Amino acid sequence: MGDVVNLKRERKRVARAVREVAADANRARFGRPSADRRLDDARAELDQRRLDAHKRSE
């Protein structure tokens, strides 16, 4: 037979875990200097332009 679980406590534990995951995502997104974000954006733009340059025209 399973253990008795307090549902209120379990809901709070799950909600806390969900908030922690969201907080980690926000830390990764907003917790970097603007220079790093601009560098990543520039690299992504360059990669996209390189990819577009290799497309075949029909």
N, C-alpha and C positions, 0 to 999 in steps of 0.2 A: 504494500500500500504506500502511496506517496506521502510526502510531508505536507503538513498544513501550512498554507501560505496566506499571509495577510494581503488581501488584494489591494488595499489602499497603499500599502508600502511598496508593493510590486509595481503599481501604476506610476508611483513617484520615481522609482528606480529607472523604469523604462523612459519616462519623460526626461529625466536627468541625462540619460545616455544619449537621447536624441539631441538635446540641447548641446551636449558636449561635441557631438559630431559636427553640428552646425557651427559651433565656435571654432573648431579646428579648421573648417573650410574658410571661415572668415579671417582667421589668423593668416592662413596661407595667401589669401587674396589681398588683404589690406595691410598686412603686417610687414610689407617690404618697402624700401625706399622708392621714391618715384623714379629715380634714375634706373633702378633695376627693372621696373615695370616698363619704362620707355624702351629699354634695351630689348626686352622680350617682345614687345610690340614690333619693334623695328626688325628683329630677326624673323618674326612670323610673316611680316610684310615682304621681306626679301625672299623667304621660302616660297611664298605664294606667287611672287613675280617670276621666280625661276621656274616654278611648275607651269605657270601660264605660258612662258616663253617656249616650252618644249611641246606644247599642244600642237596637234596637226590640224591644219585648216582643210576643210573639204571643198 
